C-alpha cells in the first residue's frame, strides 16, 4: 500500500542545505507511513489528532495520515531539541 506524500516547501526554510537531501530521503520512506519494527516511526501519545514522528538523524519529522485517501501530510520538521521544546519528550 503506497501513500502519496504532501510536504509544504516552506518547511525546509530553516533546514541547513547539507541536511535537506537526507531529510527528503527520509520523507520518501513515508510511502509506507505506519510505524514498524525499526523504531524510526512512532505514533505520538496524548494528541487530539493521531500524529506520528519520524526520526531522521538529529531531525524529527511530524506527520498525519489520511488512510481513506492514502495520503500523508508532513506538517513540521524540527531538530530534536526544537521538537522536545514544542511537543515535549516523545
Jmol script that loads the backbone (N, CA, C; Angstrom):
load data "model"
ATOM      1  N   UNK A   1       0.850  -1.164   0.000  1.00  0.00           N
ATOM      2  CA  UNK A   1       0.000   0.000   0.000  1.00  0.00           C
ATOM      3  C   UNK A   1       0.904   1.238   0.000  1.00  0.00           C
ATOM      4  N   UNK A   2       0.807   2.025  -1.053  1.00  0.00           N
ATOM      5  CA  UNK A   2       1.638   3.216  -1.191  1.00  0.00           C
ATOM      6  C   UNK A   2       0.797   4.461  -0.957  1.00  0.00           C
ATOM      7  N   UNK A   3       1.334   5.369  -0.171  1.00  0.00           N
ATOM      8  CA  UNK A   3       0.656   6.612   0.142  1.00  0.00           C
ATOM      9  C   UNK A   3       1.318   7.767  -0.604  1.00  0.00           C
ATOM     10  N   UNK A   4       0.523   8.767  -0.955  1.00  0.00           N
ATOM     11  CA  UNK A   4       1.045   9.987  -1.567  1.00  0.00           C
ATOM     12  C   UNK A   4       1.460  10.924  -0.429  1.00  0.00           C
ATOM     13  N   UNK A   5       2.604  11.586  -0.584  1.00  0.00           N
ATOM     14  CA  UNK A   5       3.157  12.426   0.477  1.00  0.00           C
ATOM     15  C   UNK A   5       3.036  13.896   0.092  1.00  0.00           C
ATOM     16  N   UNK A   6       2.552  14.705   1.037  1.00  0.00           N
ATOM     17  CA  UNK A   6       2.444  16.146   0.836  1.00  0.00           C
ATOM     18  C   UNK A   6       3.331  16.860   1.849  1.00  0.00           C
ATOM     19  N   UNK A   7       4.228  17.712   1.337  1.00  0.00           N
ATOM     20  CA  UNK A   7       5.131  18.490   2.187  1.00  0.00           C
ATOM     21  C   UNK A   7       5.160  19.910   1.642  1.00  0.00           C
ATOM     22  N   UNK A   8       4.843  20.886   2.474  1.00  0.00           N
ATOM     23  CA  UNK A   8       4.921  22.277   2.020  1.00  0.00           C
ATOM     24  C   UNK A   8       6.387  22.696   1.964  1.00  0.00           C
ATOM     25  N   UNK A   9       6.822  23.302   0.855  1.00  0.00           N
ATOM     26  CA  UNK A   9       8.230  23.700   0.707  1.00  0.00           C
ATOM     27  C   UNK A   9       8.742  24.611   1.819  1.00  0.00           C
ATOM     28  N   UNK A  10       7.859  25.375   2.441  1.00  0.00           N
ATOM     29  CA  UNK A  10       8.301  26.295   3.499  1.00  0.00           C
ATOM     30  C   UNK A  10       8.866  25.555   4.711  1.00  0.00           C
ATOM     31  N   UNK A  11       8.552  24.269   4.855  1.00  0.00           N
ATOM     32  CA  UNK A  11       9.078  23.504   5.988  1.00  0.00           C
ATOM     33  C   UNK A  11      10.593  23.347   5.916  1.00  0.00           C
ATOM     34  N   UNK A  12      11.164  23.513   4.732  1.00  0.00           N
ATOM     35  CA  UNK A  12      12.607  23.338   4.558  1.00  0.00           C
ATOM     36  C   UNK A  12      13.401  24.631   4.742  1.00  0.00           C
ATOM     37  N   UNK A  13      12.737  25.746   4.986  1.00  0.00           N
ATOM     38  CA  UNK A  13      13.424  27.039   5.067  1.00  0.00           C
ATOM     39  C   UNK A  13      14.515  27.040   6.128  1.00  0.00           C
ATOM     40  N   UNK A  14      14.242  26.495   7.292  1.00  0.00           N
ATOM     41  CA  UNK A  14      15.216  26.541   8.391  1.00  0.00           C
ATOM     42  C   UNK A  14      16.129  25.319   8.446  1.00  0.00           C
ATOM     43  N   UNK A  15      15.987  24.417   7.491  1.00  0.00           N
ATOM     44  CA  UNK A  15      16.838  23.225   7.449  1.00  0.00           C
ATOM     45  C   UNK A  15      18.122  23.576   6.702  1.00  0.00           C
ATOM     46  N   UNK A  16      19.289  23.318   7.302  1.00  0.00           N
ATOM     47  CA  UNK A  16      20.550  23.608   6.616  1.00  0.00           C
ATOM     48  C   UNK A  16      20.648  22.839   5.293  1.00  0.00           C
ATOM     49  N   UNK A  17      21.262  23.468   4.310  1.00  0.00           N
ATOM     50  CA  UNK A  17      21.362  22.882   2.964  1.00  0.00           C
ATOM     51  C   UNK A  17      21.964  21.484   2.989  1.00  0.00           C
ATOM     52  N   UNK A  18      22.969  21.278   3.847  1.00  0.00           N
ATOM     53  CA  UNK A  18      23.640  19.975   3.880  1.00  0.00           C
ATOM     54  C   UNK A  18      22.755  18.867   4.457  1.00  0.00           C
ATOM     55  N   UNK A  19      21.636  19.209   5.076  1.00  0.00           N
ATOM     56  CA  UNK A  19      20.730  18.209   5.668  1.00  0.00           C
ATOM     57  C   UNK A  19      19.472  17.967   4.831  1.00  0.00           C
ATOM     58  N   UNK A  20      19.176  18.860   3.893  1.00  0.00           N
ATOM     59  CA  UNK A  20      17.919  18.768   3.144  1.00  0.00           C
ATOM     60  C   UNK A  20      17.766  17.448   2.398  1.00  0.00           C
ATOM     61  N   UNK A  21      18.813  16.987   1.738  1.00  0.00           N
ATOM     62  CA  UNK A  21      18.697  15.755   0.957  1.00  0.00           C
ATOM     63  C   UNK A  21      18.433  14.535   1.839  1.00  0.00           C
ATOM     64  N   UNK A  22      19.101  14.461   2.995  1.00  0.00           N
ATOM     65  CA  UNK A  22      18.866  13.307   3.873  1.00  0.00           C
ATOM     66  C   UNK A  22      17.452  13.339   4.454  1.00  0.00           C
ATOM     67  N   UNK A  23      16.939  14.530   4.723  1.00  0.00           N
ATOM     68  CA  UNK A  23      15.574  14.645   5.237  1.00  0.00           C
ATOM     69  C   UNK A  23      14.570  14.295   4.141  1.00  0.00           C
ATOM     70  N   UNK A  24      14.810  14.764   2.924  1.00  0.00           N
ATOM     71  CA  UNK A  24      13.917  14.414   1.811  1.00  0.00           C
ATOM     72  C   UNK A  24      13.913  12.907   1.580  1.00  0.00           C
ATOM     73  N   UNK A  25      15.069  12.290   1.716  1.00  0.00           N
ATOM     74  CA  UNK A  25      15.171  10.839   1.561  1.00  0.00           C
ATOM     75  C   UNK A  25      14.355  10.123   2.638  1.00  0.00           C
ATOM     76  N   UNK A  26      14.434  10.611   3.872  1.00  0.00           N
ATOM     77  CA  UNK A  26      13.658  10.020   4.969  1.00  0.00           C
ATOM     78  C   UNK A  26      12.161  10.185   4.719  1.00  0.00           C
ATOM     79  N   UNK A  27      11.764  11.348   4.216  1.00  0.00           N
ATOM     80  CA  UNK A  27      10.348  11.604   3.947  1.00  0.00           C
ATOM     81  C   UNK A  27       9.821  10.637   2.888  1.00  0.00           C
ATOM     82  N   UNK A  28      10.649  10.272   1.927  1.00  0.00           N
ATOM     83  CA  UNK A  28      10.220   9.325   0.889  1.00  0.00           C
ATOM     84  C   UNK A  28       9.834   7.972   1.486  1.00  0.00           C
ATOM     85  N   UNK A  29      10.380   7.645   2.661  1.00  0.00           N
ATOM     86  CA  UNK A  29      10.017   6.398   3.342  1.00  0.00           C
ATOM     87  C   UNK A  29       8.557   6.393   3.786  1.00  0.00           C
ATOM     88  N   UNK A  30       7.941   7.563   3.814  1.00  0.00           N
ATOM     89  CA  UNK A  30       6.566   7.666   4.293  1.00  0.00           C
ATOM     90  C   UNK A  30       5.537   7.176   3.280  1.00  0.00           C
ATOM     91  N   UNK A  31       5.985   6.647   2.136  1.00  0.00           N
ATOM     92  CA  UNK A  31       5.026   5.993   1.246  1.00  0.00           C
ATOM     93  C   UNK A  31       4.403   4.797   1.962  1.00  0.00           C
ATOM     94  N   UNK A  32       5.104   4.281   2.976  1.00  0.00           N
ATOM     95  CA  UNK A  32       4.557   3.311   3.930  1.00  0.00           C
ATOM     96  C   UNK A  32       4.681   3.987   5.298  1.00  0.00           C
ATOM     97  N   UNK A  33       3.676   4.772   5.705  1.00  0.00           N
ATOM     98  CA  UNK A  33       3.826   5.680   6.842  1.00  0.00           C
ATOM     99  C   UNK A  33       3.662   5.086   8.234  1.00  0.00           C
ATOM    100  N   UNK A  34       3.242   3.845   8.331  1.00  0.00           N
ATOM    101  CA  UNK A  34       2.939   3.305   9.653  1.00  0.00           C
ATOM    102  C   UNK A  34       4.194   2.815  10.366  1.00  0.00           C
ATOM    103  N   UNK A  35       4.224   2.955  11.690  1.00  0.00           N
ATOM    104  CA  UNK A  35       5.389   2.508  12.464  1.00  0.00           C
ATOM    105  C   UNK A  35       5.688   1.032  12.210  1.00  0.00           C
ATOM    106  N   UNK A  36       6.980   0.726  12.185  1.00  0.00           N
ATOM    107  CA  UNK A  36       7.404  -0.656  12.002  1.00  0.00           C
ATOM    108  C   UNK A  36       8.426  -1.010  13.074  1.00  0.00           C
ATOM    109  N   UNK A  37       9.092  -2.110  12.914  1.00  0.00           N
ATOM    110  CA  UNK A  37       9.979  -2.613  13.968  1.00  0.00           C
ATOM    111  C   UNK A  37      11.294  -1.856  14.107  1.00  0.00           C
ATOM    112  N   UNK A  38      11.681  -1.015  13.122  1.00  0.00           N
ATOM    113  CA  UNK A  38      12.980  -0.338  13.240  1.00  0.00           C
ATOM    114  C   UNK A  38      12.961   0.848  14.198  1.00  0.00           C
ATOM    115  N   UNK A  39      11.784   1.326  14.593  1.00  0.00           N
ATOM    116  CA  UNK A  39      11.692   2.349  15.620  1.00  0.00           C
ATOM    117  C   UNK A  39      11.858   3.782  15.161  1.00  0.00           C
ATOM    118  N   UNK A  40      12.080   4.024  13.862  1.00  0.00           N
ATOM    119  CA  UNK A  40      12.226   5.395  13.384  1.00  0.00           C
ATOM    120  C   UNK A  40      10.888   6.121  13.305  1.00  0.00           C
ATOM    121  N   UNK A  41       9.804   5.366  13.136  1.00  0.00           N
ATOM    122  CA  UNK A  41       8.460   5.940  13.075  1.00  0.00           C
ATOM    123  C   UNK A  41       7.732   5.592  14.365  1.00  0.00           C
ATOM    124  N   UNK A  42       7.012   6.587  14.899  1.00  0.00           N
ATOM    125  CA  UNK A  42       6.340   6.354  16.174  1.00  0.00           C
ATOM    126  C   UNK A  42       5.052   7.165  16.231  1.00  0.00           C
ATOM    127  N   UNK A  43       3.980   6.551  16.751  1.00  0.00           N
ATOM    128  CA  UNK A  43       2.747   7.284  16.987  1.00  0.00           C
ATOM    129  C   UNK A  43       2.900   8.046  18.295  1.00  0.00           C
ATOM    130  N   UNK A  44       2.541   9.329  18.272  1.00  0.00           N
ATOM    131  CA  UNK A  44       2.651  10.151  19.477  1.00  0.00           C
ATOM    132  C   UNK A  44       1.420   9.955  20.346  1.00  0.00           C
ATOM    133  N   UNK A  45       1.625   9.911  21.626  1.00  0.00           N
ATOM    134  CA  UNK A  45       0.531   9.756  22.584  1.00  0.00           C
ATOM    135  C   UNK A  45       0.087  11.132  23.069  1.00  0.00           C
ATOM    136  N   UNK A  46      -1.178  11.244  23.419  1.00  0.00           N
ATOM    137  CA  UNK A  46      -1.684  12.475  24.011  1.00  0.00           C
ATOM    138  C   UNK A  46      -1.985  13.581  23.014  1.00  0.00           C
ATOM    139  N   UNK A  47      -2.158  13.242  21.740  1.00  0.00           N
ATOM    140  CA  UNK A  47      -2.513  14.257  20.748  1.00  0.00           C
ATOM    141  C   UNK A  47      -3.977  14.080  20.368  1.00  0.00           C
ATOM    142  N   UNK A  48      -4.654  15.189  20.092  1.00  0.00           N
ATOM    143  CA  UNK A  48      -6.065  15.123  19.705  1.00  0.00           C
ATOM    144  C   UNK A  48      -6.247  14.382  18.390  1.00  0.00           C
ATOM    145  N   UNK A  49      -5.401  14.728  17.423  1.00  0.00           N
ATOM    146  CA  UNK A  49      -5.426  14.087  16.114  1.00  0.00           C
ATOM    147  C   UNK A  49      -4.254  13.115  16.070  1.00  0.00           C
ATOM    148  N   UNK A  50      -4.478  11.923  15.561  1.00  0.00           N
ATOM    149  CA  UNK A  50      -3.407  10.921  15.515  1.00  0.00           C
ATOM    150  C   UNK A  50      -2.234  11.491  14.718  1.00  0.00           C
ATOM    151  N   UNK A  51      -1.094  11.565  15.383  1.00  0.00           N
ATOM    152  CA  UNK A  51       0.107  12.182  14.820  1.00  0.00           C
ATOM    153  C   UNK A  51       1.275  11.226  14.986  1.00  0.00           C
ATOM    154  N   UNK A  52       2.169  11.267  14.002  1.00  0.00           N
ATOM    155  CA  UNK A  52       3.336  10.391  14.008  1.00  0.00           C
ATOM    156  C   UNK A  52       4.608  11.215  13.914  1.00  0.00           C
ATOM    157  N   UNK A  53       5.693  10.596  14.351  1.00  0.00           N
ATOM    158  CA  UNK A  53       7.014  11.219  14.303  1.00  0.00           C
ATOM    159  C   UNK A  53       7.974  10.280  13.591  1.00  0.00           C
ATOM    160  N   UNK A  54       8.778  10.829  12.699  1.00  0.00           N
ATOM    161  CA  UNK A  54       9.819  10.073  12.004  1.00  0.00           C
ATOM    162  C   UNK A  54      11.163  10.673  12.379  1.00  0.00           C
ATOM    163  N   UNK A  55      12.081   9.832  12.850  1.00  0.00           N
ATOM    164  CA  UNK A  55      13.441  10.293  13.159  1.00  0.00           C
ATOM    165  C   UNK A  55      14.269  10.278  11.888  1.00  0.00           C
ATOM    166  N   UNK A  56      15.002  11.361  11.673  1.00  0.00           N
ATOM    167  CA  UNK A  56      15.921  11.455  10.530  1.00  0.00           C
ATOM    168  C   UNK A  56      17.197  12.098  11.054  1.00  0.00           C
ATOM    169  N   UNK A  57      18.070  11.279  11.619  1.00  0.00           N
ATOM    170  CA  UNK A  57      19.287  11.820  12.240  1.00  0.00           C
ATOM    171  C   UNK A  57      18.911  12.647  13.450  1.00  0.00           C
ATOM    172  N   UNK A  58      19.386  13.892  13.488  1.00  0.00           N
ATOM    173  CA  UNK A  58      19.052  14.766  14.614  1.00  0.00           C
ATOM    174  C   UNK A  58      17.819  15.625  14.323  1.00  0.00           C
ATOM    175  N   UNK A  59      17.047  15.249  13.316  1.00  0.00           N
ATOM    176  CA  UNK A  59      15.802  15.946  12.990  1.00  0.00           C
ATOM    177  C   UNK A  59      14.612  15.035  13.252  1.00  0.00           C
ATOM    178  N   UNK A  60      13.459  15.664  13.499  1.00  0.00           N
ATOM    179  CA  UNK A  60      12.210  14.946  13.696  1.00  0.00           C
ATOM    180  C   UNK A  60      11.196  15.493  12.697  1.00  0.00           C
ATOM    181  N   UNK A  61      10.525  14.583  12.023  1.00  0.00           N
ATOM    182  CA  UNK A  61       9.544  14.930  11.006  1.00  0.00           C
ATOM    183  C   UNK A  61       8.182  14.498  11.541  1.00  0.00           C
ATOM    184  N   UNK A  62       7.239  15.428  11.613  1.00  0.00           N
ATOM    185  CA  UNK A  62       5.917  15.146  12.160  1.00  0.00           C
ATOM    186  C   UNK A  62       4.910  15.079  11.022  1.00  0.00           C
ATOM    187  N   UNK A  63       4.027  14.073  11.094  1.00  0.00           N
ATOM    188  CA  UNK A  63       3.086  13.881  10.001  1.00  0.00           C
ATOM    189  C   UNK A  63       1.794  13.249  10.491  1.00  0.00           C
ATOM    190  N   UNK A  64       0.771  13.368   9.644  1.00  0.00           N
ATOM    191  CA  UNK A  64      -0.521  12.741   9.890  1.00  0.00           C
ATOM    192  C   UNK A  64      -0.901  11.938   8.658  1.00  0.00           C
ATOM    193  N   UNK A  65      -1.732  10.940   8.859  1.00  0.00           N
ATOM    194  CA  UNK A  65      -2.096  10.007   7.796  1.00  0.00           C
ATOM    195  C   UNK A  65      -3.600  10.072   7.536  1.00  0.00           C
ATOM    196  N   UNK A  66      -3.964  10.174   6.262  1.00  0.00           N
ATOM    197  CA  UNK A  66      -5.359  10.037   5.842  1.00  0.00           C
ATOM    198  C   UNK A  66      -5.462   8.671   5.163  1.00  0.00           C
ATOM    199  N   UNK A  67      -5.944   7.690   5.917  1.00  0.00           N
ATOM    200  CA  UNK A  67      -5.990   6.316   5.405  1.00  0.00           C
ATOM    201  C   UNK A  67      -6.966   6.162   4.240  1.00  0.00           C
ATOM    202  N   UNK A  68      -8.099   6.855   4.298  1.00  0.00           N
ATOM    203  CA  UNK A  68      -9.090   6.742   3.224  1.00  0.00           C
ATOM    204  C   UNK A  68      -8.530   7.216   1.891  1.00  0.00           C
ATOM    205  N   UNK A  69      -7.844   8.355   1.910  1.00  0.00           N
ATOM    206  CA  UNK A  69      -7.301   8.939   0.683  1.00  0.00           C
ATOM    207  C   UNK A  69      -5.902   8.426   0.359  1.00  0.00           C
ATOM    208  N   UNK A  70      -5.317   7.648   1.265  1.00  0.00           N
ATOM    209  CA  UNK A  70      -3.943   7.141   1.103  1.00  0.00           C
ATOM    210  C   UNK A  70      -2.959   8.305   0.933  1.00  0.00           C
ATOM    211  N   UNK A  71      -3.048   9.265   1.877  1.00  0.00           N
ATOM    212  CA  UNK A  71      -2.195  10.455   1.830  1.00  0.00           C
ATOM    213  C   UNK A  71      -1.515  10.682   3.172  1.00  0.00           C
ATOM    214  N   UNK A  72      -0.300  11.219   3.107  1.00  0.00           N
ATOM    215  CA  UNK A  72       0.480  11.575   4.287  1.00  0.00           C
ATOM    216  C   UNK A  72       0.749  13.070   4.209  1.00  0.00           C
ATOM    217  N   UNK A  73       0.513  13.772   5.317  1.00  0.00           N
ATOM    218  CA  UNK A  73       0.735  15.210   5.379  1.00  0.00           C
ATOM    219  C   UNK A  73       1.844  15.506   6.379  1.00  0.00           C
ATOM    220  N   UNK A  74       2.992  15.941   5.883  1.00  0.00           N
ATOM    221  CA  UNK A  74       4.092  16.355   6.755  1.00  0.00           C
ATOM    222  C   UNK A  74       3.802  17.795   7.158  1.00  0.00           C
ATOM    223  N   UNK A  75       3.767  18.068   8.466  1.00  0.00           N
ATOM    224  CA  UNK A  75       3.414  19.412   8.906  1.00  0.00           C
ATOM    225  C   UNK A  75       4.495  20.096   9.731  1.00  0.00           C
ATOM    226  N   UNK A  76       5.567  19.390  10.088  1.00  0.00           N
ATOM    227  CA  UNK A  76       6.632  20.031  10.865  1.00  0.00           C
ATOM    228  C   UNK A  76       7.932  19.261  10.695  1.00  0.00           C
ATOM    229  N   UNK A  77       9.036  19.994  10.547  1.00  0.00           N
ATOM    230  CA  UNK A  77      10.381  19.421  10.505  1.00  0.00           C
ATOM    231  C   UNK A  77      11.221  20.234  11.478  1.00  0.00           C
ATOM    232  N   UNK A  78      11.697  19.587  12.543  1.00  0.00           N
ATOM    233  CA  UNK A  78      12.418  20.280  13.609  1.00  0.00           C
ATOM    234  C   UNK A  78      13.645  19.487  14.032  1.00  0.00           C
ATOM    235  N   UNK A  79      14.611  20.184  14.634  1.00  0.00           N
ATOM    236  CA  UNK A  79      15.706  19.458  15.271  1.00  0.00           C
ATOM    237  C   UNK A  79      15.121  18.740  16.481  1.00  0.00           C
ATOM    238  N   UNK A  80      15.826  17.753  16.982  1.00  0.00           N
ATOM    239  CA  UNK A  80      15.342  17.025  18.158  1.00  0.00           C
ATOM    240  C   UNK A  80      15.122  17.989  19.319  1.00  0.00           C
ATOM    241  N   UNK A  81      16.041  18.918  19.506  1.00  0.00           N
ATOM    242  CA  UNK A  81      15.916  19.886  20.601  1.00  0.00           C
ATOM    243  C   UNK A  81      14.666  20.748  20.430  1.00  0.00           C
ATOM    244  N   UNK A  82      14.432  21.245  19.224  1.00  0.00           N
ATOM    245  CA  UNK A  82      13.241  22.059  18.964  1.00  0.00           C
ATOM    246  C   UNK A  82      11.967  21.234  19.167  1.00  0.00           C
ATOM    247  N   UNK A  83      12.000  19.984  18.729  1.00  0.00           N
ATOM    248  CA  UNK A  83      10.832  19.112  18.864  1.00  0.00           C
ATOM    249  C   UNK A  83      10.492  18.874  20.330  1.00  0.00           C
ATOM    250  N   UNK A  84      11.511  18.666  21.153  1.00  0.00           N
ATOM    251  CA  UNK A  84      11.268  18.438  22.578  1.00  0.00           C
ATOM    252  C   UNK A  84      10.682  19.677  23.236  1.00  0.00           C
ATOM    253  N   UNK A  85      11.141  20.850  22.825  1.00  0.00           N
ATOM    254  CA  UNK A  85      10.588  22.087  23.385  1.00  0.00           C
ATOM    255  C   UNK A  85       9.137  22.284  22.962  1.00  0.00           C
ATOM    256  N   UNK A  86       8.839  21.995  21.695  1.00  0.00           N
ATOM    257  CA  UNK A  86       7.499  22.249  21.165  1.00  0.00           C
ATOM    258  C   UNK A  86       6.490  21.172  21.562  1.00  0.00           C
ATOM    259  N   UNK A  87       6.902  19.908  21.510  1.00  0.00           N
ATOM    260  CA  UNK A  87       5.972  18.797  21.729  1.00  0.00           C
ATOM    261  C   UNK A  87       6.237  18.001  23.000  1.00  0.00           C
ATOM    262  N   UNK A  88       7.299  18.319  23.723  1.00  0.00           N
ATOM    263  CA  UNK A  88       7.661  17.545  24.903  1.00  0.00           C
ATOM    264  C   UNK A  88       8.462  16.323  24.507  1.00  0.00           C
ATOM    265  N   UNK A  89       8.904  15.566  25.501  1.00  0.00           N
ATOM    266  CA  UNK A  89       9.671  14.345  25.235  1.00  0.00           C
ATOM    267  C   UNK A  89       8.774  13.329  24.552  1.00  0.00           C
ATOM    268  N   UNK A  90       9.288  12.676  23.514  1.00  0.00           N
ATOM    269  CA  UNK A  90       8.466  11.717  22.777  1.00  0.00           C
ATOM    270  C   UNK A  90       8.973  10.342  23.057  1.00  0.00           C
TER     271      UNK A  90
END
end "model"
wireframe off; spacefill off
backbone 0.3
color backbone group
